[in-house]
Amino acid sequence: MESAEQNREVLALVGFAANLGVAPDALLRAASLDADDAIRGAVAHAQVVRLWEEATRLSGDEDFGLHLSEWLIQHAEDQFDVLAFAMRSCATLGEQYTRMGRYVRLLHKETSLRLEVDGDTARLVHGVMDYDRPTRQPSEGMLAMLLVQGRRTIGEDFSPRAVRFIHARPPRTTEHERIFRAPLFFGCARDELVLDSALLQRPQVHAEPRLFALLERQLEELLSKVSEGSTITCRVRRDVASVLLEGEPTLASLAKRLRVSPRTLQRRLQDEGTSFADLVADVRHELALGYLRNPSVSIQEVAFLLGYAEVSTFHRAFKRRARVTPLEYRRGRAADGTLGAPR
């Protein structure tokens, strides 16, 4: 089962939308999300983007991201748990922003955040990895949350020097002006808050270094789990490798292991740009390369270890990928002096 730390964003979106009168089941249906997937946090990045879009549309709130950020700060202890307490326990605002940059992936695995300081100017830059179009609502929500939370934790109602967004200027910016109270720029190269760097030295009202040290260990453990790969693609790859000795992996058997329907598994893999057949082929080929580097393992044994019923099937599959047969690959490595006599 997925860690609760990995589905915060989805739960926050659904929770706030419900606060605005959008029924959770209606929102999930509109975003083509399975309720079990949403609860477990097993949601691809493209699906989260779709959830943002549908939450905005169904709620009728054109400034959904900005208002979500304020709602989250008001319910921070309930929504963010360990991360919220850790951030408010940092010694200074600069430490909070720096640490948030490290742990922001606990909110959304595809998000990045970094603090750049140049003289008297500090820039808090937000990005979304591997996504080719601006995402207005989550970008506005993230920058607003960082600012509002920063004001709260140092007890000072400061304003940025400027706020920049990649997306185009929306028809109305009244709420942006109310929250940011700073010059607003749209159609920029990146999403960022521009601050006076002196603000980074401001002490936080509830700074508790000892508590932060304890919470940081827990955050590091959670981050390591995210880094190991929490996508459905990573989990399927691991499970495929573990069941190959049993024979040919099937979509139905892997779906059962992951406690989802075959249709749901197939759809989620498609959302991540792959398929079950491609993953099985990839895992088998990578393992085959490793086995063939070991001269003590015969080619017949390699085929068995990879779950092939016939050695000839292994030969054909390997040659399609490597453009040489398993024996030719092994002989080539032997000629290079990287392994012993081929078998």
Solvent accessible surface area in square Angstrom, and as a share of the most:
residue,aa,sasa,rsa
1,M,195,0.87
2,E,25,0.11
3,S,33,0.21
4,A,78,0.60
5,E,22,0.10
6,Q,44,0.20
7,N,9,0.04
8,R,11,0.04
9,E,31,0.14
10,V,6,0.04
11,L,89,0.44
12,A,4,0.03
13,L,0,0.00
14,V,21,0.12
15,G,28,0.27
16,F,8,0.03
17,A,0,0.00
18,A,43,0.33
19,N,96,0.49
20,L,71,0.35
21,G,67,0.65
22,V,13,0.07
23,A,50,0.39
24,P,63,0.40
25,D,82,0.42
26,A,34,0.26
27,L,0,0.00
28,L,20,0.10
29,R,165,0.60
30,A,25,0.19
31,A,3,0.02
32,S,63,0.41
33,L,13,0.06
34,D,48,0.25
35,A,52,0.40
36,D,88,0.46
37,D,1,0.01
38,A,4,0.03
39,I,104,0.53
40,R,38,0.14
41,G,13,0.12
42,A,7,0.05
43,V,26,0.15
44,A,10,0.08
45,H,34,0.15
46,A,49,0.38
47,Q,11,0.05
48,V,9,0.05
49,V,9,0.05
50,R,97,0.35
51,L,0,0.00
52,W,16,0.06
53,E,70,0.31
54,E,18,0.08
55,A,0,0.00
56,T,25,0.15
57,R,150,0.55
58,L,65,0.32
59,S,26,0.17
60,G,62,0.60
61,D,23,0.12
62,E,97,0.43
63,D,2,0.01
64,F,0,0.00
65,G,0,0.00
66,L,0,0.00
67,H,45,0.20
68,L,6,0.03
69,S,1,0.01
70,E,39,0.18
71,W,36,0.13
72,L,12,0.06
73,I,11,0.06
74,Q,130,0.58
75,H,67,0.30
76,A,5,0.04
77,E,59,0.26
78,D,111,0.57
79,Q,42,0.19
80,F,19,0.08
81,D,63,0.32
82,V,20,0.12
83,L,3,0.02
84,A,9,0.07
85,F,77,0.32
86,A,0,0.00
87,M,7,0.03
88,R,59,0.22
89,S,1,0.01
90,C,1,0.01
91,A,42,0.32
92,T,38,0.22
93,L,0,0.00
94,G,10,0.10
95,E,48,0.22
96,Q,5,0.02
97,Y,1,0.00
98,T,79,0.46
99,R,72,0.26
100,M,13,0.06
101,G,20,0.19
102,R,122,0.44
103,Y,0,0.00
104,V,1,0.01
105,R,62,0.23
106,L,3,0.02
107,L,19,0.09
108,H,25,0.11
109,K,53,0.22
110,E,39,0.17
111,T,7,0.04
112,S,34,0.22
113,L,10,0.05
114,R,122,0.45
115,L,44,0.22
116,E,56,0.25
117,V,85,0.49
118,D,115,0.60
119,G,64,0.61
120,D,94,0.48
121,T,20,0.12
122,A,0,0.00
123,R,75,0.27
124,L,0,0.00
125,V,5,0.03
126,H,7,0.03
127,G,24,0.23
128,V,42,0.24
129,M,75,0.33
130,D,141,0.73
131,Y,60,0.23
132,D,140,0.73
133,R,120,0.44
134,P,65,0.41
135,T,15,0.08
136,R,56,0.21
137,Q,18,0.08
138,P,25,0.15
139,S,3,0.02
140,E,0,0.00
141,G,7,0.06
142,M,21,0.10
143,L,0,0.00
144,A,0,0.00
145,M,16,0.07
146,L,6,0.03
147,L,0,0.00
148,V,29,0.17
149,Q,22,0.10
150,G,0,0.00
151,R,27,0.10
152,R,117,0.43
153,T,7,0.04
154,I,17,0.09
155,G,62,0.59
156,E,61,0.28
157,D,105,0.55
158,F,14,0.06
159,S,46,0.30
160,P,8,0.05
161,R,98,0.36
162,A,9,0.07
163,V,0,0.00
164,R,71,0.26
165,F,0,0.00
166,I,68,0.34
167,H,13,0.06
168,A,80,0.62
169,R,137,0.50
170,P,9,0.06
171,P,136,0.85
172,R,113,0.41
173,T,17,0.10
174,T,77,0.45
175,E,28,0.13
176,H,0,0.00
177,E,96,0.43
178,R,114,0.42
179,I,4,0.02
180,F,0,0.00
181,R,106,0.39
182,A,18,0.14
183,P,74,0.47
184,L,20,0.10
185,F,89,0.37
186,F,32,0.14
187,G,58,0.56
188,C,32,0.19
189,A,102,0.79
190,R,71,0.26
191,D,6,0.03
192,E,5,0.02
193,L,0,0.00
194,V,8,0.05
195,L,0,0.00
196,D,61,0.31
197,S,17,0.11
198,A,62,0.48
199,L,10,0.05
200,L,12,0.06
201,Q,137,0.61
202,R,86,0.31
203,P,95,0.60
204,Q,9,0.04
205,V,91,0.53
206,H,91,0.41
207,A,39,0.30
208,E,87,0.39
209,P,92,0.58
210,R,214,0.78
211,L,59,0.29
212,F,13,0.06
213,A,47,0.36
214,L,103,0.51
215,L,25,0.12
216,E,35,0.16
217,R,157,0.57
218,Q,81,0.36
219,L,0,0.00
220,E,58,0.26
221,E,100,0.45
222,L,20,0.10
223,L,15,0.08
224,S,52,0.33
225,K,88,0.37
226,V,4,0.03
227,S,70,0.45
228,E,126,0.57
229,G,8,0.08
230,S,24,0.15
231,T,39,0.23
232,I,4,0.02
233,T,28,0.16
234,C,40,0.24
235,R,26,0.10
236,V,0,0.00
237,R,70,0.26
238,R,122,0.45
239,D,25,0.13
240,V,0,0.00
241,A,45,0.35
242,S,71,0.46
243,V,12,0.07
244,L,3,0.01
245,L,107,0.53
246,E,144,0.65
247,G,24,0.23
248,E,109,0.49
249,P,11,0.07
250,T,67,0.39
251,L,41,0.21
252,A,62,0.48
253,S,51,0.33
254,L,1,0.00
255,A,0,0.00
256,K,166,0.70
257,R,122,0.45
258,L,18,0.09
259,R,210,0.76
260,V,22,0.13
261,S,53,0.34
262,P,60,0.38
263,R,199,0.72
264,T,14,0.08
265,L,0,0.00
266,Q,87,0.39
267,R,71,0.26
268,R,4,0.01
269,L,1,0.00
270,Q,112,0.50
271,D,56,0.29
272,E,54,0.24
273,G,69,0.67
274,T,28,0.16
275,S,39,0.25
276,F,26,0.11
277,A,74,0.57
278,D,75,0.39
279,L,5,0.02
280,V,11,0.06
281,A,40,0.31
282,D,41,0.21
283,V,8,0.04
284,R,16,0.06
285,H,32,0.14
286,E,89,0.40
287,L,55,0.27
288,A,1,0.01
289,L,39,0.19
290,G,34,0.32
291,Y,64,0.24
292,L,0,0.00
293,R,105,0.38
294,N,66,0.34
295,P,42,0.27
296,S,74,0.48
297,V,25,0.14
298,S,14,0.09
299,I,9,0.04
300,Q,112,0.50
301,E,84,0.38
302,V,0,0.00
303,A,2,0.01
304,F,130,0.54
305,L,48,0.24
306,L,1,0.00
307,G,8,0.07
308,Y,28,0.11
309,A,102,0.79
310,E,105,0.47
311,V,48,0.27
312,S,57,0.37
313,T,51,0.30
314,F,3,0.01
315,H,58,0.26
316,R,135,0.49
317,A,18,0.14
318,F,4,0.01
319,K,104,0.44
320,R,177,0.65
321,R,105,0.38
322,A,31,0.24
323,R,205,0.75
324,V,51,0.29
325,T,32,0.19
326,P,0,0.00
327,L,51,0.25
328,E,86,0.38
329,Y,41,0.16
330,R,0,0.00
331,R,135,0.49
332,G,36,0.34
333,R,60,0.22
334,A,26,0.20
335,A,91,0.70
336,D,110,0.57
337,G,64,0.61
338,T,78,0.45
339,L,24,0.12
340,G,38,0.36
341,A,81,0.63
342,P,49,0.31
343,R,137,0.50
